[in-house]
Amino acid sequence: MTQPPPGAAPRDATATRQRILAAATEEFAARGPAGARVATIAARAPANPRMIYAYFGSKEGLFAAVVEQVVLQMQDAVTLDAADLPGYALAVFDACKARPHLVRLALWQGLELPGLAERIAPVRRANEEKAAAIRRAQSEGLVNDALPAEQLLDAILTLVYGNFVLARGIDDYSSTRREAVARAVELLTAPR
């Protein structure tokens, strides 16, 4: 094993990987998977571009790692209560307002790498768990069952993300827009 030169800081693979993910999150949110450049990500990290390929295999692998990390962070920030789906929508809205890159990454993923999220095991499991919770609430009569649970979850997230797409800047994420999302989800999910 090669030792760093005397006086050089020892390598910290975990720290380097986290710096790359942070830089990649910014770059992918701004430019999407096709427009992002590995050299720019490496310069922002700072890291050797070869380390990106060593850790993630490819630019698409790096994008998948960013998507996975962002989804897991969202899971930590927002808990789904299937009996209170309007409250869940508000929590997702607030999390997106605090982290605007989330919506941009989701949109880029849908445009350029459709189906990627379903291929990432932790993301797929998280979505399956949420749909299962909604399905249980539907079977208990707490939530409208006009849509299958998976489609209902997609509809709720579309309402939230759509409001960010249609907003005219960060100042347009008003309480009126926020409450409209909650009301729409209430109407969509109210038991029949």
LOTITOR-599309 format. One record per residue: residue in one letter; residue number from 1; x, y, z of N, C-alpha, C in turn. Coordinates in steps of 0.001 Angstrom, whole numbers, plus 500000, padded with zeros to 6 digits. Example, Ala and Ser with C-alpha at 12.3 -4.5 7.8 and 13.67 -1.06 7.14 Angstrom:
LOTITOR-599309
<"A" 1 <513190 494310 507800> <512300 495500 507800> <513200 496700 507800>>
<"S" 2 <512850 497750 507080> <513670 498940 507140> <512900 500030 507870>>
This chain:
LOTITOR-599309
<"M" 1 <500849 498820 500000> <500000 500000 500000> <500889 501237 500000>>
<"T" 2 <500586 502187 499174> <501362 503413 499062> <501003 504359 500198>>
<"Q" 3 <502006 504906 500821> <501807 505864 501905> <501812 507280 501337>>
<"P" 4 <501004 508182 501926> <501044 509561 501442> <502409 510171 501748>>
<"P" 5 <502818 511161 500944> <504104 511811 501189> <504131 512421 502592>>
<"P" 6 <505322 512553 503180> <505417 513163 504511> <504778 514549 504507>>
<"G" 7 <503988 514812 505533> <503330 516113 505658> <501983 516180 504954>>
<"A" 8 <501670 515207 504094> <500384 515205 503396> <499309 514651 504325>>
<"A" 9 <498106 515153 504162> <496988 514657 504966> <496635 513244 504520>>
<"P" 10 <496325 512354 505460> <495931 511008 505056> <494609 511045 504294>>
<"R" 11 <494434 510089 503405> <493204 510028 502619> <492074 509511 503484>>
<"D" 12 <490923 510104 503299> <489724 509682 504011> <488675 509378 502950>>
<"A" 13 <488515 508082 502646> <487624 507671 501559> <486193 508108 501812>>
<"T" 14 <485726 508001 503054> <484352 508383 503377> <484145 509878 503149>>
<"A" 15 <485083 510685 503594> <484972 512139 503410> <485022 512499 501928>>
<"T" 16 <485900 511843 501185> <485996 512118 499749> <484691 511754 499050>>
<"R" 17 <484151 510589 499396> <482892 510143 498794> <481773 511143 499102>>
<"Q" 18 <481706 511624 500339> <480669 512592 500713> <480854 513925 499995>>
<"R" 19 <482099 514362 499821> <482347 515613 499079> <481906 515459 497620>>
<"I" 20 <482199 514301 497046> <481791 514049 495656> <480265 514062 495566>>
<"L" 21 <479583 513398 496492> <478115 513381 496461> <477534 514783 496615>>
<"A" 22 <478102 515583 497498> <477607 516955 497690> <477801 517783 496420>>
<"A" 23 <478980 517688 495826> <479254 518438 494589> <478366 517930 493449>>
<"A" 24 <478177 516625 493379> <477344 516038 492319> <475886 516444 492487>>
<"T" 25 <475421 516530 493722> <474037 516958 493961> <473811 518346 493384>>
<"E" 26 <474724 519255 493638> <474616 520622 493092> <474663 520608 491565>>
<"E" 27 <475626 519897 491021> <475816 519885 489563> <474640 519220 488853>>
<"F" 28 <474183 518074 489363> <473057 517383 488730> <471767 518187 488870>>
<"A" 29 <471558 518824 490005> <470345 519633 490185> <470333 520793 489195>>
<"A" 30 <471487 521361 488944> <471571 522510 488040> <471528 522111 486564>>
<"R" 31 <472156 520991 486210> <472346 520673 484785> <471787 519330 484339>>
<"G" 32 <471335 518507 485272> <470821 517190 484914> <471938 516215 484630>>
<"P" 33 <471592 514934 484502> <472617 513926 484255> <473377 514138 482945>>
<"A" 34 <472695 514538 481882> <473373 514717 480598> <474268 515953 480593>>
<"G" 35 <473811 517030 481226> <474567 518275 481198> <475674 518372 482223>>
<"A" 36 <475605 517575 483274> <476632 517615 484322> <477951 517086 483774>>
<"R" 37 <479026 517646 484260> <480360 517228 483836> <481124 516664 485024>>
<"V" 38 <481732 515491 484809> <482514 514845 485859> <483660 515751 486302>>
<"A" 39 <484294 516430 485365> <485409 517320 485710> <484950 518448 486625>>
<"T" 40 <483759 518979 486379> <483224 520050 487234> <482931 519515 488624>>
<"I" 41 <482344 518328 488696> <482051 517716 489994> <483351 517479 490757>>
<"A" 42 <484350 516940 490081> <485640 516681 490727> <486278 517972 491235>>
<"A" 43 <486198 519028 490445> <486777 520308 490862> <486043 520877 492077>>
<"R" 44 <484717 520726 492101> <483936 521232 493232> <484182 520417 494498>>
<"A" 45 <484536 519145 494351> <484586 518239 495498> <485622 518590 496565>>
<"P" 46 <486784 518993 496401> <487719 518658 495337> <488155 517191 495465>>
<"A" 47 <488260 516551 494322> <488660 515146 494273> <489215 514846 492897>>
<"N" 48 <489986 513816 492811> <490507 513359 491539> <489340 512751 490749>>
<"P" 49 <489161 513125 489486> <488060 512566 488699> <488057 511036 488679>>
<"R" 50 <489245 510423 488759> <489306 508957 488767> <488577 508383 489979>>
<"M" 51 <488537 509132 491087> <487864 508633 492291> <486351 508528 492069>>
<"I" 52 <485812 509389 491238> <484374 509321 490931> <484066 507978 490283>>
<"Y" 53 <484899 507587 489324> <484685 506304 488658> <484998 505139 489594>>
<"A" 54 <485995 505308 490463> <486337 504243 491408> <485187 503997 492390>>
<"Y" 55 <484568 505065 492876> <483492 504928 493859> <482147 504601 493232>>
<"F" 56 <481864 505152 492061> <480501 505091 491514> <480396 504385 490168>>
<"G" 57 <481506 504063 489534> <481495 503306 488292> <481277 504125 487033>>
<"S" 58 <480379 505088 487088> <480044 505892 485913> <479317 507157 486385>>
<"K" 59 <479092 508052 485438> <478326 509255 485777> <476902 508870 486157>>
<"E" 60 <476310 507901 485444> <474962 507449 485801> <474963 506790 487184>>
<"G" 61 <476012 506051 487503> <476128 505462 488838> <476207 506528 489914>>
<"L" 62 <476915 507609 489619> <476993 508729 490555> <475620 509384 490704>>
<"F" 63 <474915 509582 489593> <473578 510165 489673> <472661 509269 490499>>
<"A" 64 <472741 507956 490296> <471929 507018 491080> <472254 507133 492570>>
<"A" 65 <473528 507290 492902> <473925 507445 494306> <473367 508743 494884>>
<"V" 66 <473356 509807 494086> <472777 511078 494527> <471282 510913 494773>>
<"V" 67 <470576 510283 493836> <469129 510065 493993> <468863 509254 495259>>
<"E" 68 <469631 508189 495446> <469446 507354 496639> <469660 508170 497922>>
<"Q" 69 <470734 508941 497954> <471020 509734 499154> <469913 510752 499434>>
<"V" 70 <469439 511412 498390> <468401 512429 498550> <467099 511796 499040>>
<"V" 71 <466747 510641 498486> <465522 509962 498924> <465647 509529 500382>>
<"L" 72 <466799 508994 500757> <466988 508567 502147> <466956 509764 503099>>
<"Q" 73 <467520 510888 502674> <467438 512106 503491> <465992 512559 503631>>
<"M" 74 <465223 512456 502558> <463815 512837 502597> <463053 511912 503543>>
<"Q" 75 <463366 510625 503507> <462722 509684 504422> <462993 510064 505873>>
<"D" 76 <464215 510490 506155> <464552 510905 507514> <463808 512173 507908>>
<"A" 77 <463592 513051 506941> <462950 514341 507218> <461432 514239 507291>>
<"V" 78 <460839 513281 506559> <459381 513211 506432> <458921 511777 506665>>
<"T" 79 <458010 511614 507594> <457420 510304 507858> <456003 510285 507325>>
<"L" 80 <455667 509213 506637> <454322 509075 506103> <453400 508532 507189>>
<"D" 81 <452306 509257 507444> <451219 508767 508279> <450049 508591 507322>>
<"A" 82 <449752 507346 506983> <448732 507076 505968> <447353 507569 506382>>
<"A" 83 <447129 507753 507670> <445843 508271 508135> <445771 509793 508001>>
<"D" 84 <446904 510436 507688> <446953 511891 507526> <447767 512236 506278>>
<"L" 85 <447248 511881 505124> <447969 512145 503878> <448078 513631 503548>>
<"P" 86 <447092 514468 503896> <447316 515913 503706> <448496 516417 504554>>
<"G" 87 <448628 515904 505764> <449767 516270 506606> <451077 515802 506009>>
<"Y" 88 <451074 514617 505411> <452261 514109 504719> <452623 515029 503552>>
<"A" 89 <451618 515428 502780> <451868 516324 501647> <452476 517641 502120>>
<"L" 90 <451979 518176 503232> <452542 519417 503778> <453991 519213 504226>>
<"A" 91 <454274 518071 504845> <455640 517800 505289> <456583 517680 504090>>
<"V" 92 <456124 517024 503019> <456940 516929 501806> <457121 518313 501190>>
<"F" 93 <456053 519105 501155> <456127 520472 500634> <457192 521266 501391>>
<"D" 94 <457119 521205 502719> <458075 521953 503540> <459506 521466 503339>>
<"A" 95 <459681 520137 503223> <461016 519589 502993> <461555 520037 501637>>
<"C" 96 <460695 520086 500632> <461123 520550 499304> <461441 522039 499311>>
<"K" 97 <460666 522802 500053> <460939 524243 500135> <462296 524483 500784>>
<"A" 98 <462616 523675 501797> <463901 523825 502487> <465057 523292 501649>>
<"R" 99 <464767 522396 500702> <465797 521769 499869> <465346 521804 498407>>
<"P" 100 <465400 522950 497743> <464866 523062 496383> <465501 522105 495379>>
<"H" 101 <466706 521647 495645> <467352 520714 494713> <466604 519387 494608>>
<"L" 102 <465798 519039 495614> <465066 517766 495585> <464146 517672 494377>>
<"V" 103 <463373 518706 494151> <462423 518695 493046> <463174 518690 491716>>
<"R" 104 <464215 519496 491606> <464980 519535 490354> <465583 518163 490041>>
<"L" 105 <466133 517494 491051> <466709 516166 490827> <465634 515170 490389>>
<"A" 106 <464465 515241 491032> <463367 514338 490663> <462935 514585 489215>>
<"L" 107 <462860 515839 488818> <462465 516161 487444> <463516 515704 486437>>
<"W" 108 <464784 515966 486737> <465849 515519 485831> <465824 513999 485701>>
<"Q" 109 <465656 513321 486820> <465625 511857 486791> <464477 511375 485905>>
<"G" 110 <463302 511970 486063> <462159 511576 485252> <462347 511863 483774>>
<"L" 111 <463007 512967 483459> <463228 513340 482063> <464312 512513 481386>>
<"E" 112 <465418 512329 482080> <466589 511736 481432> <466834 510269 481765>>
<"L" 113 <466401 509823 482935> <466640 508428 483329> <465375 507833 483941>>
<"P" 114 <464285 507810 483163> <463035 507284 483721> <463223 505850 484211>>
<"G" 115 <462605 505560 485335> <462698 504225 485903> <463904 504012 486798>>
<"L" 116 <464801 504984 486860> <466009 504831 487685> <465650 504589 489145>>
<"A" 117 <464718 505368 489680> <464384 505249 491100> <463928 503841 491454>>
<"E" 118 <463186 503198 490552> <462708 501843 490818> <463844 500825 490813>>
<"R" 119 <464969 501165 490182> <466107 500241 490133> <467022 500399 491345>>
<"I" 120 <466785 501405 492173> <467602 501621 493367> <466865 500972 494535>>
<"A" 121 <467415 499883 495049> <466714 499058 496036> <466172 499849 497236>>
<"P" 122 <466954 500718 497900> <466388 501445 499052> <465239 502382 498663>>
<"V" 123 <465309 502959 497485> <464241 503846 497016> <462992 503023 496723>>
<"R" 124 <463172 501898 496035> <462044 501022 495724> <461378 500530 497013>>
<"R" 125 <462192 500095 497988> <461643 499628 499269> <460867 500727 499980>>
<"A" 126 <461406 501937 499979> <460725 503059 500633> <459367 503312 499991>>
<"N" 127 <459323 503297 498674> <458050 503508 497978> <457077 502366 498224>>
<"E" 128 <457582 501150 498254> <456723 499990 498540> <456143 500065 499948>>
<"E" 129 <456956 500494 500916> <456479 500617 502297> <455400 501688 502409>>
<"K" 130 <455601 502798 501725> <454604 503870 501753> <453300 503399 501107>>
<"A" 131 <453408 502738 499957> <452208 502238 499285> <451497 501202 500148>>
<"A" 132 <452241 500356 500832> <451623 499346 501706> <450875 500014 502855>>
<"A" 133 <451450 501079 503410> <450773 501808 504498> <449485 502451 503985>>
<"I" 134 <449530 503021 502798> <448329 503626 502206> <447291 502538 501926>>
<"R" 135 <447745 501405 501413> <446830 500297 501131> <446116 499838 502411>>
<"R" 136 <446849 499750 503521> <446225 499369 504804> <445195 500411 505217>>
<"A" 137 <445540 501686 505065> <444591 502752 505421> <443357 502687 504529>>
<"Q" 138 <443550 502346 503266> <442404 502188 502359> <441524 501022 502811>>
<"S" 139 <442146 499900 503175> <441356 498731 503589> <440623 498977 504905>>
<"E" 140 <441145 499891 505734> <440486 500253 506995> <439436 501345 506799>>
<"G" 141 <439291 501825 505562> <438301 502856 505275> <438731 504261 505665>>
<"L" 142 <440022 504445 505943> <440523 505759 506344> <440889 506637 505148>>
<"V" 143 <441134 505996 504002> <441585 506685 502800> <440775 506169 501613>>
<"N" 144 <440416 507082 500726> <439679 506747 499515> <440445 505687 498724>>
<"D" 145 <439725 504701 498225> <440371 503628 497472> <440083 503694 495972>>
<"A" 146 <439691 504871 495482> <439402 505015 494052> <440646 504785 493202>>
<"L" 147 <441811 505091 493748> <443081 504845 493063> <443848 503774 493823>>
<"P" 148 <444574 502911 493115> <445473 501992 493820> <446495 502798 494634>>
<"A" 149 <446968 502211 495713> <447849 502915 496647> <449073 503519 495953>>
<"E" 150 <449695 502784 495035> <450886 503292 494346> <450556 504539 493534>>
<"Q" 151 <449422 504516 492840> <449021 505677 492035> <448630 506846 492929>>
<"L" 152 <448032 506566 494057> <447664 507633 494986> <448915 508316 495534>>
<"L" 153 <449913 507531 495900> <451178 508104 496362> <451798 508970 495264>>
<"D" 154 <451811 508468 494031> <452339 509253 492908> <451560 510555 492727>>
<"A" 155 <450241 510493 492850> <449408 511686 492680> <449716 512726 493755>>
<"I" 156 <449905 512280 494981> <450224 513209 496074> <451559 513892 495810>>
<"L" 157 <452557 513113 495448> <453880 513693 495187> <453850 514601 493961>>
<"T" 158 <453044 514253 492969> <452905 515099 491787> <452290 516446 492149>>
<"L" 159 <451306 516443 493022> <450720 517714 493477> <451766 518584 494166>>
<"V" 160 <452573 517977 495005> <453611 518744 495706> <454645 519252 494709>>
<"Y" 161 <455238 518338 493934> <456300 518727 493012> <455787 519690 491949>>
<"G" 162 <454570 519465 491481> <453989 520338 490466> <453882 521771 490928>>
<"N" 163 <453584 521974 492194> <453506 523339 492712> <454863 524025 492688>>
<"F" 164 <455915 523270 492879> <457249 523866 492808> <457642 524158 491368>>
<"V" 165 <457215 523314 490458> <457502 523546 489036> <456775 524800 488551>>
<"L" 166 <455545 524987 489003> <454737 526109 488543> <455012 527408 489292>>
<"A" 167 <455678 527328 490443> <455964 528533 491228> <456895 529464 490455>>
<"R" 168 <456769 530726 490735> <457582 531736 490063> <458736 532181 490960>>
<"G" 169 <459456 531232 491511> <460586 531547 492373> <460289 531176 493818>>
<"I" 170 <461310 531228 494627> <461214 530795 496018> <460169 531592 496797>>
<"D" 171 <459954 532846 496447> <458974 533663 497160> <457535 533271 496840>>
<"D" 172 <457335 532472 495804> <455992 532059 495417> <455548 530785 496147>>
<"Y" 173 <456399 530242 497008> <456018 529062 497792> <455245 529533 499011>>
<"S" 174 <454140 530166 498760> <453377 530845 499805> <452536 529883 500623>>
<"S" 175 <452005 530408 501723> <451112 529604 502556> <449843 529273 501774>>
<"T" 176 <449422 530141 500859> <448248 529853 500044> <448503 528643 499153>>
<"R" 177 <449650 528616 498501> <450027 527490 497638> <450152 526217 498485>>
<"R" 178 <450761 526338 499647> <450957 525198 500556> <449608 524624 500995>>
<"E" 179 <448704 525498 501390> <447386 525038 501842> <446559 524462 500697>>
<"A" 180 <446768 524966 499489> <446065 524407 498327> <446495 522959 498087>>
<"V" 181 <447775 522677 498287> <448254 521302 498153> <447566 520418 499186>>
<"A" 182 <447537 520865 500429> <446902 520070 501491> <445427 519842 501185>>
<"R" 183 <444735 520876 500714> <443304 520743 500407> <443084 519775 499248>>
<"A" 184 <443916 519857 498230> <443782 518943 497087> <443993 517502 497528>>
<"V" 185 <444993 517261 498375> <445257 515906 498857> <444099 515445 499751>>
<"E" 186 <443563 516358 500540> <442391 516014 501377> <441224 515561 500509>>
<"L" 187 <440946 516295 499447> <439851 515947 498548> <440110 514622 497832>>
<"L" 188 <441360 514390 497478> <441742 513185 496759> <441697 511939 497638>>
<"T" 189 <441971 512103 498919> <442135 510943 499786> <440987 510718 500762>>
<"A" 190 <440058 511676 500884> <438973 511547 501862> <438170 510283 501596>>
<"P" 191 <437823 509547 502662> <437033 508333 502466> <435708 508662 501795>>
<"R" 192 <435222 507724 501003> <433948 507938 500322> <432791 507776 501293>>
